[in-house]
Amino acid sequence: MSKTLKMHTRRLALGTGATAAAITLGGTLLAAGPAQAAPAQPYGTVIAQSGVNERQYPSTDSSMAGFLRYRAQVGLKCKVRAQNIDGNDIWYLLRDRQTWVSAKYVDNTGFVKYCKDVQRGSYNNSGHPSARG
């Protein structure tokens, strides 16, 4: 292997702050770049100092199913338009359990899809389970 090729191989193997790998195979330099990261899943942070109630369905008329404290972080699966809470009609379905929170009290990070795009047939537009689901 030439001195120049050995030098380039060493530089790639050591990297420049990024993850890199270099393999010499039969005098041919093969380099693999950084792995593609999976897209981040959206999450929400409770911004209401008094916390927020989790609901069975996206409505304050629905049964309470839990409670999230101020600054709690929770995974968001999808969103629907439902009961308007002080000018905000978005409700989030939590990722790890089948409960809803009003977006009025939760600041989201990342893109949250509408539920019809995520669980076709599982929920109707009001967030209630459909007859088919």
Backbone torsions as a table, in degrees:
resi	resn	phi	psi	omega
1	MET	NA	138.3	-178.1
2	SER	-70.4	159.3	179.5
3	LYS	-60.9	-40.3	-179.5
4	THR	-65.1	-43.7	179.7
5	LEU	-64.2	-40.3	177.5
6	LYS	-62.4	-41.0	-179.5
7	MET	-64.5	-44.1	179.1
8	HIS	-65.9	-38.0	177.9
9	THR	-61.9	-44.1	179.8
10	ARG	-63.4	-43.7	179.5
11	ARG	-60.9	-44.7	179.4
12	LEU	-66.2	-39.7	-179.3
13	ALA	-65.7	-37.0	179.3
14	LEU	-78.4	-30.4	179.0
15	GLY	77.7	172.5	178.1
16	THR	-125.9	45.0	-177.7
17	GLY	99.8	-22.7	178.1
18	ALA	-100.0	157.1	178.1
19	THR	-73.7	125.3	178.6
20	ALA	-148.2	151.5	177.2
21	ALA	-135.2	146.5	179.0
22	ALA	-133.9	138.8	179.3
23	ILE	-132.9	134.1	175.2
24	THR	-104.6	123.8	-177.7
25	LEU	-131.6	109.6	179.6
26	GLY	58.9	37.4	178.6
27	GLY	82.3	-1.5	179.4
28	THR	-103.8	130.5	-179.5
29	LEU	-88.0	122.3	176.6
30	LEU	-113.9	125.9	-179.2
31	ALA	-122.8	138.9	176.4
32	ALA	-113.3	129.1	179.6
33	GLY	-82.8	-173.2	179.7
34	PRO	-64.5	146.3	178.7
35	ALA	-68.9	148.6	177.2
36	GLN	-71.8	128.6	179.1
37	ALA	-80.6	142.8	175.6
38	ALA	-68.1	145.3	179.4
39	PRO	-61.3	138.9	-179.2
40	ALA	-67.6	138.2	177.1
41	GLN	-83.8	143.3	-177.8
42	PRO	-68.6	149.8	174.6
43	TYR	-140.4	165.7	179.5
44	GLY	-126.4	153.4	176.0
45	THR	-121.7	127.4	-179.9
46	VAL	-67.9	124.2	-178.1
47	ILE	-106.6	-8.5	177.5
48	ALA	-79.9	123.5	-177.6
49	GLN	-62.4	-25.2	178.1
50	SER	-87.5	-0.8	-179.0
51	GLY	87.9	-174.4	-179.3
52	VAL	-142.7	141.5	176.4
53	ASN	-81.1	139.2	169.8
54	GLU	-88.2	140.2	-177.4
55	ARG	-121.0	153.3	177.5
56	GLN	-65.9	-36.9	176.9
57	TYR	-132.1	164.2	-177.3
58	PRO	-77.2	70.3	179.9
59	SER	-164.2	144.9	176.2
60	THR	-72.3	-12.7	174.9
61	ASP	-78.7	-13.1	-178.6
62	SER	-81.2	156.0	-179.7
63	SER	-62.6	143.3	172.2
64	MET	-69.4	137.4	-179.2
65	ALA	-124.2	2.1	-179.2
66	GLY	165.7	-176.5	-178.5
67	PHE	-148.8	138.8	176.5
68	LEU	-117.6	130.4	-179.1
69	ARG	-78.4	163.7	176.4
70	TYR	-53.2	133.8	-179.3
71	ARG	69.9	7.1	175.1
72	ALA	-65.1	142.9	176.5
73	GLN	-111.1	138.6	-175.3
74	VAL	-145.5	143.7	178.4
75	GLY	-71.6	139.6	179.5
76	LEU	-110.5	127.4	-179.1
77	LYS	-88.3	-49.2	-178.0
78	CYS	-164.6	178.5	-178.0
79	LYS	-136.5	158.1	174.3
80	VAL	-136.8	162.0	169.5
81	ARG	-96.0	124.5	-177.3
82	ALA	-146.5	-138.3	-177.2
83	GLN	-56.5	132.7	179.4
84	ASN	-80.8	123.1	177.9
85	ILE	-113.5	105.1	179.4
86	ASP	47.2	48.5	176.3
87	GLY	89.9	1.6	-179.8
88	ASN	-123.3	116.2	-177.4
89	ASP	-105.0	15.0	178.5
90	ILE	-92.4	135.8	174.5
91	TRP	-127.1	140.9	-179.7
92	TYR	-105.5	136.0	170.2
93	LEU	-89.2	127.4	-178.4
94	LEU	-72.2	148.3	-174.8
95	ARG	-73.1	-37.7	-173.0
96	ASP	-97.7	-0.9	176.4
97	ARG	-157.6	158.9	-175.1
98	GLN	-88.0	61.0	176.3
99	THR	-128.3	161.3	-173.9
100	TRP	-120.6	148.3	172.9
101	VAL	-133.9	147.7	177.6
102	SER	-74.9	135.0	178.6
103	ALA	-67.2	-14.9	176.8
104	LYS	-58.9	-32.2	-173.8
105	TYR	-110.5	4.2	-177.3
106	VAL	-132.1	124.7	177.3
107	ASP	-92.6	122.4	-176.6
108	ASN	-93.3	152.3	174.6
109	THR	-124.5	125.0	-177.2
110	GLY	96.9	171.0	-178.6
111	PHE	-85.2	126.3	178.7
112	VAL	-109.0	118.1	179.7
113	LYS	-75.2	157.6	171.1
114	TYR	-71.7	146.3	-175.6
115	CYS	-58.9	-33.7	179.0
116	LYS	-61.6	-25.2	178.0
117	ASP	-85.1	-17.0	-175.4
118	VAL	-102.0	-49.3	-175.2
119	GLN	-124.0	65.2	-177.3
120	ARG	-52.5	122.4	176.6
121	GLY	89.2	-12.0	-178.2
122	SER	-84.1	-31.9	179.8
123	TYR	-134.3	142.2	174.5
124	ASN	-88.9	-177.8	-174.5
125	ASN	-61.4	-24.4	179.7
126	SER	-85.4	-5.3	179.3
127	GLY	91.9	-2.5	177.5
128	HIS	-82.3	148.5	177.4
129	PRO	-57.8	137.9	179.5
130	SER	-82.3	165.0	179.0
131	ALA	-64.4	-29.0	179.5
132	ARG	-79.4	-25.6	-173.0
133	GLY	-89.4	NA	NA
